[in-house]
Amino acid sequence: MQTDIDPRTLIGRKAFDREGAKIGTVDEVYLDDATGEPEWAAVRTGLFSRDVFVPLEPSEVVGDALRVPYDRALIKDAPDLGVGRHLSPEQELQLYHHYGLDVTG
């Protein structure tokens, strides 16, 4: 993700998948425990208002929107981990596997 972006400015932005389909609105931003860098966004999705986690790397801010390089169906299928509390290492591992990301970081 762009390193010059203040994670607090992401909250409230609309989030879109790689095809430009709207996913929802960024509700919260979670920082990496070790680096303090923004790592995950909790995005509130539409109809049933569920928060899903999406990786912020290699997402990008385009205009006033957050563009994530994943398909909407994959995002909506992400593990339901709840928001508002710290992500455990096990929960992060689930998310890494779901999105096919390298766990070694």
Phi, psi and omega in degrees: 000157178301124186283346182271005181269128175286122183303332180294334180283349178283331183297128181095349178285148173286142179246139182231148178279185185294339179267358180092006177282136181291132176264315183163211183236136179294122183262318181212160175235132180252133182263150175293132181300321185280319188256339185078003180278148176301128183241320183228148170244135171268118183250124178278118181273170187298254196316309183260007176047061176253141176270132175239147178269135174231142179291141178272349176250120010255050177292166178215153175268124180237111185064237179253021182238158173257123180253122178251142187274041180232157179283142182305320181297320178296318180297313182294339179270002183300151179304139179273099185255357183073158180235174177093000176221168182297139174280129177284162176302324179294319178294318178298320178300318176302315181293317177303314180295318181301317183270002178068033181269154177288119183290333183289349172073000000 
